Every structure is written in structure tokens, then in C-alpha cells.
Amino acid sequence: MSSIADASAISGEHETRRRVVAIVASSSGNLVEWYDFYVYSFFSLYFAHAFFPASDPTVQLLSAAGVFAAGFLMRPIGGWLFGMLADRRGRKFSMMLSVLMMCGGSLMIAVLPTYDSIGIAAPALLLLARLLQGLSVGGEYGTSATYMSEVAGSHNRGFFSSFQYVTLIGGQLLAVLVAVALEQSVGEQALRDWAWRIPFLIGAAAALVALFLRRSLHETGDATTLARKDAGTLRALIAHPRSVLVTLGITAGGSLIFYTFTTYMQKYLVNTVGYPAKQASVMMLVALFVYMLMQPLFGALSDRIGRRPQMLAFGVLGTLAVLPLMTAISGSGGQPVLSVCLVLAALAIVSLYTSISGVVKAELFPAQVRALGVGFCYAIANAMFGGTAEYVGLNFKAHGIESGFYWYVAAMMAIVLVATIAMPDPRRLGHMEAAPPR
């Protein structure tokens, strides 16, 4: 009996190690994807002149079109394309192709000649690189969320899946740290002349490391399911209208409040609260770091209380707390510790969602359309509501009714609450199976 128990314990430890290795390998690519996507935004200040000279209005229009296409148009296309591939060819294939495409986009930007060297071909090629990156990022979310949900055991699925947002936030933090390090070491002029290429080279090299790690992943998709004629098709997806609408609803409000208290909050601290830009950046670095550490805690919480109760708490707290929190933050100028604590209080509420964002959607779809359902629905709602958060917030402020933005976010959180009420309980009606890694 003792030997049987020992063998069982060893087998359990082996499975746990395999799951941890799989989570690390898959999430490493997620970190690289988001690092590469954010680094463009942080360093565009230094390289924009090399591709978009102000004297050429055609190039300026091309620049605007590139930002739009890469940031919004390509994400839903990536969600559809990579979701389809993941449901037909396998999760591993889709994740490897995604990170390889991101590597190619980053390397392309790093070595691109400038406008002075090849004329309008320079911004055209930059646009192409950004389209590749936008396509890659659009496809990464659904595939990695599906894989991390499937590779985890049923008792710790929330905990393991939470590392998707750990690496998402980590990618943003890494981009900021690289920016600060280069600003301090080489200076602004060198960054404008040549050093802006360094972060893209770092991203390309890191993507190759992630590609190597992902090669060791085992496939979680079942061969019989992958071979189905309807696997990864939109026709099969719309056969689950309830899951599609619930995913769109919780993603719309969830993405909006996420971007409100992360990327937009830095500008809010400067434009509304009155902090200097450098101080606001440091404050958000601290807040984002703590926020990153919150994800596994809230993911583990969902394994204890269930995903649906946690999403209900998110919907209720988000609806009721946005207005008082935003108002309190706006009046906290001159008290940075208080401001950061208020932002962290908001991010704790957001963590109820982000920690289980992937798994709660993956549990809504059957295996043959899981990656497509998660990725495509997420990309559409994220582009419409998350990606426009900053634009909408600044427009409310420009028209002198900034509090209107608070009500807008609260209204979208009420939609999350309605969608969660309509969501079936994953513990009883979910589609995920507690199958160990193969």
C-alpha cells in the first residue's frame, strides 16, 4: 500500500511539474508579445521623425492609417485567424506561429532604413511590420488563454490561468523598464539617432527564446476534435449564441475598466489630478507591479469560490465603485500615496476579472471552437471598448463633462453584471474537462 501511495504521489508531482513548465513556456510568449506591442508606443517619440517627416503630408496620413490598422483592425482578424488555426491545427502550432510573427515584426522594425534612405518605402514597411504585430497580438490572447486553461487541473485552473495577465502586465512593465534604462544610459539624442532600435532587437531575441520554449509544449487539443469538419469555423461558433454574447458582454466592460485604470490612468493623473508626468509614471509603475502580483491571488480565489460568483462580485463592485473611485482620485492631488492606494483599490476590483479573464471564457465554449470563441469575441469587444477608452475619456474631458466618462464606465460594468447573470455556472455547465496533460 505504501509503494502504491508513493507512486501516486510521484505521479502527482510529475504532473504538477509538467503543468508548471507548460504554463511558463506558454506565458513567456505572451510576455514577449505584449512587450513588443507596448515598446512601439513607448519609443515612437524617439523614432517617429525617422519615418514620418512633418514636411510630407502623405507620409503623415500613412502613419495614422498604420496606427489604426495595427491597433484595431488587425486584432479581430488575428483573433479569427489564430483561433481557427488553434482549433484546426492545434494550440501549440498557433502559439508558435504567433510568437514567430511577432519576432519578425520586431526584427523588421529594428533594421528598417529611414525615410531619408528609401523614401516612402520606409513608413510603408513600418506599417507592414505593425500589421504583423497587430495580427500576432490579436491571435495570442485566445490561443494562450485556451491552452493555459486546458493544461491546468480542474482544482487550480484559475490560479494557473491567472498568469496570462501576469505576463501581459509584465510585458508592459518590461517595456517601461527598458525605456528608463536606455534613457538613463545612452541619453535622448542617441535614442533619436540610433538607440531606439535596441528595444526591438531585444524583443526579437526574446521572441526566439519564447519560440524555443514553446517547442517543448505538448498539444492539449484532442486529435479527434481537431479533425472535425466544423472545428474552428464561424458557423460552428454561432451555434453557441449565449456563450458568444456573454463573452462579448464581459469583455466589453472588462476591457474598458482595465484600460481605464492602467494605460489611461497615467494621463488622468497628469491632466486631471495635476501630477508631473515623471511622477505619474513612477506612481503607475508601482501600481502596475502590485497589480501584477494580485493576479495569482485572485485566480486562486476563483478556484475556491467559483468563477461565476467572482464575476458577479466584479460586476457589482465595478458598477458601484467606478464613480466614487474616479472622483476620489481626481481630488487626491498632492498626496501621491493616497492616489496610488486609490488606484490599487480600483485595480483590486479589476483583478476579479483579469485574473480569470481567459479561463472564464474558455469554459463557455466546446473544444472545437474554444480558441476561436475566446480570441475572436475578445478581439472585437476589446477593439471597440478597451482600445477606445483613452479616446472617449479625453473627449469627455475636452467637452468639460469628465464625470460623464465615469458614468460611461459604470454603465458598461452594468452590462458585465447582466452578462454574468446570463452566464451558465462553469462548475455545473462548463465545457472544460479535467484532463491531465498528455
C-alpha positions as CSV (number, residue, x, y, z in Angstrom):
1,M,0.0,0.0,0.0
2,S,2.8,2.3,0.9
3,S,4.5,1.8,-2.5
4,I,1.3,2.5,-4.3
5,A,0.8,5.7,-2.4
6,D,4.4,6.7,-3.1
7,A,3.9,6.0,-6.8
8,S,0.7,8.0,-6.8
9,A,2.5,11.0,-5.1
10,I,5.4,10.9,-7.5
11,S,2.9,10.8,-10.4
12,G,1.1,13.8,-9.0
13,E,4.3,15.7,-8.5
14,H,5.3,14.9,-12.1
15,E,2.0,16.2,-13.5
16,T,2.3,19.3,-11.4
17,R,5.8,19.9,-12.7
18,R,4.7,19.4,-16.3
19,R,1.8,21.9,-15.8
20,V,4.2,24.5,-14.3
21,V,6.7,24.0,-17.2
22,A,3.8,24.3,-19.7
23,I,2.5,27.5,-18.1
24,V,5.9,29.1,-18.0
25,A,6.6,28.2,-21.7
26,S,3.2,29.4,-22.9
27,S,3.2,32.6,-20.8
28,S,6.7,33.5,-21.8
29,G,5.5,34.0,-25.3
30,N,2.6,36.1,-24.0
31,L,5.0,38.4,-22.2
32,V,7.1,38.9,-25.3
33,E,4.0,39.6,-27.4
34,W,2.9,42.4,-25.1
35,Y,6.4,43.7,-24.6
36,D,6.8,44.1,-28.3
37,F,3.4,45.7,-28.7
38,Y,3.9,48.3,-25.9
39,V,7.5,49.1,-26.8
40,Y,6.4,50.6,-30.1
41,S,4.2,53.1,-28.2
42,F,6.9,54.0,-25.6
43,F,9.7,54.6,-28.2
44,S,7.7,56.1,-31.0
45,L,8.6,59.5,-29.5
46,Y,12.2,58.8,-30.5
47,F,11.9,57.2,-33.9
48,A,8.8,58.9,-35.4
49,H,10.9,61.6,-37.2
50,A,12.9,58.8,-39.0
51,F,9.8,57.5,-40.7
52,F,7.2,60.3,-40.7
53,P,8.7,63.7,-41.6
54,A,6.3,66.6,-41.0
55,S,7.0,68.0,-44.4
56,D,5.3,65.1,-46.2
57,P,1.5,65.0,-45.6
58,T,1.2,61.7,-47.5
59,V,3.5,60.0,-45.0
60,Q,1.6,61.5,-42.1
61,L,-1.6,60.0,-43.4
62,L,0.1,56.7,-43.8
63,S,1.3,56.9,-40.2
64,A,-2.2,57.5,-39.0
65,A,-3.6,54.6,-41.1
66,G,-0.8,52.3,-39.7
67,V,-1.7,53.1,-36.1
68,F,-5.4,52.4,-36.8
69,A,-4.9,49.2,-38.7
70,A,-2.3,47.7,-36.4
71,G,-4.1,48.7,-33.1
72,F,-7.7,48.0,-34.1
73,L,-8.3,46.4,-37.5
74,M,-5.8,43.6,-37.2
75,R,-6.7,42.4,-33.7
76,P,-10.1,40.9,-34.6
77,I,-8.6,39.4,-37.8
78,G,-5.8,37.9,-35.7
79,G,-8.4,36.6,-33.2
80,W,-10.2,34.9,-36.0
81,L,-7.2,33.6,-37.9
82,F,-5.2,32.2,-35.0
83,G,-8.4,30.9,-33.2
84,M,-9.3,29.0,-36.3
85,L,-5.7,27.6,-36.6
86,A,-5.7,26.6,-32.9
87,D,-9.0,24.7,-33.3
88,R,-7.9,23.0,-36.5
89,R,-4.1,22.6,-36.3
90,G,-3.6,22.7,-32.6
91,R,-2.9,25.2,-29.8
92,K,0.8,24.6,-30.0
93,F,1.0,25.3,-33.7
94,S,-1.0,28.6,-33.3
95,M,1.1,29.8,-30.4
96,M,4.4,29.1,-32.2
97,L,3.3,30.9,-35.3
98,S,2.0,33.8,-33.3
99,V,5.3,34.4,-31.5
100,L,7.3,33.9,-34.7
101,M,5.2,36.5,-36.4
102,M,5.8,38.9,-33.5
103,C,9.6,38.2,-33.8
104,G,9.5,39.0,-37.5
105,G,7.7,42.3,-36.9
106,S,10.1,43.4,-34.2
107,L,13.2,42.5,-36.2
108,M,11.8,44.2,-39.2
109,I,11.4,47.5,-37.3
110,A,14.8,47.2,-35.7
111,V,16.6,47.0,-39.1
112,L,14.4,49.3,-41.2
113,P,16.1,52.0,-43.2
114,T,14.7,55.5,-42.5
115,Y,12.7,57.8,-44.8
116,D,15.9,59.7,-45.7
117,S,17.3,56.5,-47.1
118,I,14.5,54.9,-49.0
119,G,11.7,57.5,-49.0
120,I,8.1,56.5,-48.6
121,A,9.0,52.8,-48.6
122,A,10.3,53.2,-45.0
123,P,6.9,54.1,-43.5
124,A,5.2,51.6,-45.7
125,L,7.4,48.8,-44.4
126,L,6.9,50.1,-40.8
127,L,3.2,49.8,-41.4
128,L,3.6,46.2,-42.6
129,A,5.6,45.4,-39.5
130,R,2.9,46.9,-37.3
131,L,0.2,44.9,-39.2
132,L,2.1,41.7,-38.5
133,Q,2.4,42.7,-34.8
134,G,-1.3,43.6,-34.5
135,L,-2.2,40.3,-36.2
136,S,0.0,38.4,-33.8
137,V,-1.3,40.1,-30.6
138,G,-4.9,39.7,-31.8
139,G,-4.3,36.0,-32.0
140,E,-2.2,35.5,-28.9
141,Y,-4.9,36.1,-26.3
142,G,-7.4,33.5,-27.3
143,T,-4.9,30.8,-28.1
144,S,-2.8,31.2,-24.9
145,A,-5.9,31.6,-22.8
146,T,-7.3,28.3,-24.2
147,Y,-4.0,26.5,-23.8
148,M,-3.4,27.7,-20.2
149,S,-7.0,26.8,-19.2
150,E,-6.7,23.3,-20.8
151,V,-3.3,22.4,-19.4
152,A,-4.3,23.3,-15.8
153,G,-6.0,20.8,-13.5
154,S,-9.7,21.4,-12.6
155,H,-8.8,22.3,-9.0
156,N,-6.2,25.1,-9.8
157,R,-7.3,26.2,-13.3
158,G,-8.0,29.8,-12.1
159,F,-4.6,30.0,-10.4
160,F,-2.6,28.8,-13.4
161,S,-4.7,30.8,-15.9
162,S,-4.1,34.0,-14.0
163,F,-0.5,34.0,-15.2
164,Q,-1.8,35.2,-18.6
165,Y,-2.4,38.7,-17.1
166,V,0.8,38.4,-15.0
167,T,2.8,38.2,-18.2
168,L,0.5,40.8,-20.0
169,I,1.2,43.4,-17.3
170,G,4.8,42.2,-17.1
171,G,5.3,42.9,-20.8
172,Q,4.2,46.4,-20.3
173,L,6.4,46.9,-17.2
174,L,9.4,45.4,-19.1
175,A,8.9,47.9,-21.9
176,V,8.9,50.8,-19.4
177,L,12.0,49.5,-17.7
178,V,13.9,49.1,-21.0
179,A,12.8,52.7,-21.8
180,V,14.0,54.0,-18.5
181,A,17.3,52.1,-18.7
182,L,18.1,53.4,-22.2
183,E,17.1,57.0,-21.3
184,Q,19.5,56.9,-18.3
185,S,22.4,55.1,-20.1
186,V,22.6,56.5,-23.6
187,G,20.6,59.7,-23.4
188,E,17.8,61.3,-25.5
189,Q,19.9,62.2,-28.6
190,A,21.4,58.7,-29.0
191,L,17.9,57.3,-28.7
192,R,16.7,59.6,-31.5
193,D,19.7,58.8,-33.7
194,W,20.1,55.0,-33.4
195,A,19.4,53.5,-29.9
196,W,15.6,53.4,-30.5
197,R,16.4,50.2,-32.4
198,I,17.7,48.4,-29.3
199,P,14.4,47.6,-27.7
200,F,13.1,46.0,-30.9
201,L,16.2,43.8,-31.2
202,I,15.6,42.8,-27.6
203,G,12.0,41.9,-28.4
204,A,13.1,39.8,-31.4
205,A,15.7,37.9,-29.4
206,A,13.2,37.3,-26.6
207,A,10.7,36.0,-29.1
208,L,13.2,33.4,-30.3
209,V,13.7,32.3,-26.7
210,A,9.9,32.0,-26.3
211,L,9.7,30.1,-29.6
212,F,12.3,27.6,-28.3
213,L,10.4,27.2,-25.0
214,R,7.1,26.7,-26.8
215,R,8.6,23.9,-28.9
216,S,8.6,21.7,-25.8
217,L,4.9,22.2,-25.2
218,H,2.5,19.2,-25.5
219,E,-0.7,19.6,-27.5
220,T,-3.8,19.9,-25.4
221,G,-6.2,19.7,-28.4
222,D,-7.7,16.3,-28.9
223,A,-6.9,14.8,-32.3
224,T,-10.5,13.7,-33.0
225,T,-11.8,17.2,-32.1
226,L,-9.2,18.9,-34.3
227,A,-10.1,16.7,-37.2
228,R,-13.8,17.7,-37.1
229,K,-15.1,19.5,-40.2
230,D,-16.7,22.2,-38.2
231,A,-13.6,22.8,-36.0
232,G,-12.6,26.5,-35.9
233,T,-15.5,27.7,-38.2
234,L,-17.7,30.7,-37.6
235,R,-20.7,28.5,-38.5
236,A,-19.9,26.3,-35.5
237,L,-19.2,29.3,-33.3
238,I,-22.6,30.9,-33.9
239,A,-24.3,27.7,-32.8
240,H,-23.4,28.9,-29.3
241,P,-25.0,32.4,-29.3
242,R,-25.3,32.5,-25.5
243,S,-21.6,32.0,-25.0
244,V,-20.8,34.5,-27.7
245,L,-23.0,37.2,-26.3
246,V,-21.8,36.6,-22.7
247,T,-18.1,36.7,-23.8
248,L,-18.7,40.0,-25.8
249,G,-20.5,41.5,-22.8
250,I,-18.0,40.7,-20.1
251,T,-15.1,41.6,-22.4
252,A,-16.6,45.0,-23.4
253,G,-16.8,46.2,-19.8
254,G,-13.9,44.3,-18.5
255,S,-11.5,45.7,-21.2
256,L,-12.8,49.2,-20.7
257,I,-12.3,49.3,-17.0
258,F,-8.9,47.6,-17.4
259,Y,-7.6,50.2,-19.8
260,T,-9.2,53.0,-17.7
261,F,-7.2,52.1,-14.6
262,T,-3.9,51.2,-16.4
263,T,-3.0,52.9,-19.6
264,Y,-5.4,55.9,-19.4
265,M,-4.8,56.4,-15.7
266,Q,-1.3,57.7,-16.2
267,K,-2.7,60.5,-18.4
268,Y,-5.5,61.0,-15.9
269,L,-3.0,61.5,-13.1
270,V,-1.3,64.2,-15.1
271,N,-4.2,66.0,-16.9
272,T,-6.9,65.8,-14.2
273,V,-5.1,65.2,-10.8
274,G,-2.2,67.5,-11.7
275,Y,0.9,65.4,-11.1
276,P,4.1,65.9,-13.1
277,A,4.4,63.4,-15.9
278,K,7.6,61.7,-14.5
279,Q,5.9,61.4,-11.0
280,A,2.8,59.9,-12.5
281,S,4.9,57.4,-14.4
282,V,6.6,56.2,-11.2
283,M,3.3,56.0,-9.4
284,M,1.8,53.8,-12.2
285,L,4.9,51.6,-12.2
286,V,4.3,50.9,-8.5
287,A,0.6,50.4,-9.0
288,L,1.1,48.1,-12.0
289,F,3.7,46.0,-10.2
290,V,1.4,45.4,-7.3
291,Y,-1.5,44.7,-9.7
292,M,0.6,42.1,-11.4
293,L,1.2,40.3,-8.1
294,M,-2.6,40.3,-7.4
295,Q,-3.4,38.1,-10.3
296,P,-2.5,34.7,-8.9
297,L,-4.2,35.5,-5.6
298,F,-7.5,36.3,-7.3
299,G,-7.1,33.4,-9.7
300,A,-6.7,31.0,-6.7
301,L,-9.7,32.7,-5.1
302,S,-11.8,31.7,-8.1
303,D,-10.8,28.1,-7.6
304,R,-12.3,28.2,-4.1
305,I,-15.5,30.3,-4.7
306,G,-16.1,29.6,-8.4
307,R,-15.7,31.8,-11.4
308,R,-19.4,32.9,-11.6
309,P,-19.5,34.3,-8.0
310,Q,-16.3,36.1,-8.6
311,M,-17.5,37.7,-11.9
312,L,-20.8,38.7,-10.1
313,A,-18.7,40.5,-7.5
314,F,-16.7,42.2,-10.2
315,G,-19.9,43.3,-11.9
316,V,-21.5,44.7,-8.7
317,L,-18.3,46.4,-7.3
318,G,-17.3,47.8,-10.7
319,T,-20.7,49.3,-11.3
320,L,-20.9,50.9,-7.9
321,A,-17.3,51.9,-7.3
322,V,-16.1,53.5,-10.5
323,L,-17.8,56.8,-9.9
324,P,-16.6,57.3,-6.3
325,L,-13.1,56.0,-7.0
326,M,-12.5,58.2,-10.0
327,T,-13.9,61.2,-8.1
328,A,-11.7,60.4,-5.1
329,I,-8.6,60.0,-7.3
330,S,-9.3,63.4,-9.0
331,G,-9.3,65.1,-5.6
332,S,-6.1,63.3,-4.3
333,G,-3.6,65.7,-5.9
334,G,-0.5,66.4,-3.8
335,Q,-0.9,63.1,-1.9
336,P,0.8,60.5,-4.1
337,V,0.5,57.7,-1.6
338,L,-3.2,58.2,-1.3
339,S,-3.6,58.4,-5.1
340,V,-1.7,55.1,-5.5
341,C,-3.8,53.4,-2.8
342,L,-7.0,54.6,-4.6
343,V,-5.7,53.3,-7.9
344,L,-4.8,50.0,-6.3
345,A,-8.3,49.7,-4.8
346,A,-9.7,50.1,-8.3
347,L,-7.2,47.5,-9.7
348,A,-8.1,45.1,-7.0
349,I,-11.7,45.2,-8.3
350,V,-10.4,44.8,-11.9
351,S,-8.3,41.8,-10.7
352,L,-11.6,40.0,-10.0
353,Y,-11.9,39.9,-13.8
354,T,-8.4,40.0,-15.3
355,S,-7.2,37.1,-13.1
356,I,-9.8,34.8,-14.7
357,S,-10.4,36.6,-17.9
358,G,-9.2,33.8,-20.1
359,V,-10.4,30.8,-18.2
360,V,-13.9,32.1,-17.6
361,K,-14.4,32.5,-21.4
362,A,-12.7,29.2,-22.3
363,E,-15.1,27.3,-20.0
364,L,-18.0,28.7,-22.1
365,F,-17.0,27.0,-25.4
366,P,-16.6,23.4,-26.5
367,A,-13.2,22.3,-27.6
368,Q,-13.8,22.5,-31.4
369,V,-14.4,26.3,-31.3
370,R,-12.8,27.2,-27.9
371,A,-9.8,29.2,-29.2
372,L,-11.9,30.9,-31.9
373,G,-14.7,31.8,-29.5
374,V,-12.3,33.2,-26.9
375,G,-10.0,35.0,-29.2
376,F,-12.4,36.4,-31.8
377,C,-15.0,37.6,-29.4
378,Y,-12.3,39.1,-27.1
379,A,-10.7,40.9,-30.0
380,I,-13.9,42.5,-31.3
381,A,-15.1,43.8,-27.9
382,N,-11.5,44.8,-26.8
383,A,-11.0,46.9,-30.0
384,M,-14.4,48.6,-29.7
385,F,-14.3,49.4,-25.9
386,G,-10.9,48.7,-24.5
387,G,-8.9,50.3,-27.3
388,T,-11.1,53.4,-27.3
389,A,-11.1,54.1,-23.6
390,E,-8.4,56.8,-23.7
391,Y,-10.1,58.5,-26.7
392,V,-13.5,58.5,-25.1
393,G,-12.1,59.7,-21.7
394,L,-10.2,62.6,-23.3
395,N,-13.2,63.6,-25.3
396,F,-15.4,63.8,-22.3
397,K,-12.7,66.0,-20.6
398,A,-12.4,68.2,-23.7
399,H,-16.1,68.9,-23.6
400,G,-16.0,69.8,-19.9
401,I,-18.0,66.8,-18.7
402,E,-15.3,64.5,-17.5
403,S,-17.6,62.9,-15.0
404,G,-19.6,61.6,-18.0
405,F,-16.8,59.2,-18.6
406,Y,-17.2,57.8,-15.1
407,W,-20.8,57.1,-15.8
408,Y,-19.9,55.5,-19.2
409,V,-17.6,53.1,-17.5
410,A,-20.1,52.3,-14.8
411,A,-22.8,51.7,-17.4
412,M,-20.5,49.2,-19.2
413,M,-19.9,47.5,-15.9
414,A,-23.6,47.1,-15.5
415,I,-23.6,45.2,-18.9
416,V,-20.9,43.0,-17.4
417,L,-23.2,42.2,-14.5
418,V,-26.1,41.4,-16.8
419,A,-23.8,39.2,-18.9
420,T,-22.6,37.4,-15.9
421,I,-26.1,36.7,-14.6
422,A,-26.8,35.2,-18.0
423,M,-23.6,33.1,-17.9
424,P,-24.0,29.4,-17.0
425,D,-22.1,28.3,-13.9
426,P,-18.9,26.7,-15.2
427,R,-18.8,24.3,-12.3
428,R,-22.0,22.7,-13.5
429,L,-22.4,23.6,-17.1
430,G,-18.9,24.4,-18.3
431,H,-17.2,22.7,-21.3
432,M,-13.7,22.2,-19.7
433,E,-12.7,18.7,-18.8
434,A,-10.3,17.9,-16.0
435,A,-7.9,16.0,-18.2
436,P,-4.3,15.9,-17.2
437,P,-1.6,16.9,-19.7
438,R,-0.7,14.3,-22.3
